[in-house]
Amino acid sequence: MTLEELRKQIDELDRQLVILLSQRAEYALEAGRLKVSTSLPIYEPVREKTIYENVRRENKGPLPDIELTHIFERIIDVMRALQRNELASQRNAQASAAGHEAGAQAPETGNRQ
Ligand SMILES: O=C(O)C(=O)C[C@]1(C(=O)O)C=C[C@@H](O)C=C1
């Protein structure tokens, strides 16, 4: 393949990755809502460990396991931040509606619990 053809393939895969990551984020948001409504914690390290094991099992190269795991760690960090930002927004809206501004919190930026 020429460089131009290779870049077209990369662009197409990037497009698909954006679609897949957006779908993943929708499911993570839904999981976050479910966990809040059932009083479960947002951060679930055992589940995350299972995901990293799944990723390594599927890995056929050429990416080293450790690098692929780092990519997924970053993805899940972002998912958690998304879940917590939604939660914080909901709490702010509830606090405003109830007239309790003191209960308002700034959205988080991605730290673990
Ligand atoms: O599976 C969950 O419980 C989720 O909330 C989803 C998810 C993920 O993005 O895969 C996000 C945060 C948790 O720590 C574990 C996994």
The ligand as a Gaussian input file, in Angstrom:
#p B3LYP/6-31G(d) Opt

LIG

0 1
 O      -18.980000      -1.960000      34.769000
 C      -19.229000      -0.966000      35.454000
 O      -19.621000      -1.075000      36.620000
 C      -19.041000       0.377000      34.910000
 O      -19.437000       1.352000      35.529000
 C      -18.309000       0.538000      33.638000
 C      -16.803000       0.736000      33.853000
 C      -16.196000       0.738000      32.404000
 O      -16.047000       1.825000      31.838000
 O      -15.964000      -0.354000      31.890000
 C      -16.545000       2.042000      34.544000
 C      -16.220000       2.123000      35.879000
 C      -16.043000       0.964000      36.748000
 O      -15.000000       1.104000      37.658000
 C      -15.942000      -0.289000      35.964000
 C      -16.234000      -0.381000      34.639000

